Amino acid sequence: MDAEGYPALIGPFFAKREGEGWRYGFLAEPRHRNAGGVVHGGMLMSFADDVLGITVWTAAGRKPCTTVQLNMQFIAPVRVGDFVEGRAEVLRTTRSILFVRGMLTVGDRTVAHADGVWKILGAN
């Protein structure tokens, strides 16, 4: 995915069309590590925010949206060299709010779950 700003600093993030949706990913690099030697939770949360956000943006007809709430459950560590994949689905849409959930995996191993609420900017 082409990126600017913050995603460009922490990426690159990759995207691949899969059926009706998309799969997203990034390769964990040494710069993503925390002091414990595994990928920093903030990196995983940033990636999840991007994956869920692009899913919401698409579902909202490409209208500008912003994260209102993002919850994350870290399940397993991610190590340098792992390829992290993210998938998301919109659960509910109102006129101005979207509810979404997603999952991060490394191979067949789930490493994190995320869910959140996004607001369509300018919608009441």
Summary of the structure (lengths in Angstrom):
residues: 124
radius of gyration: 14.2
end to end distance: 30.3
largest distance: 44.5
contacts: 366
relative contact order: 0.21
helix: 23%
strand: 46%
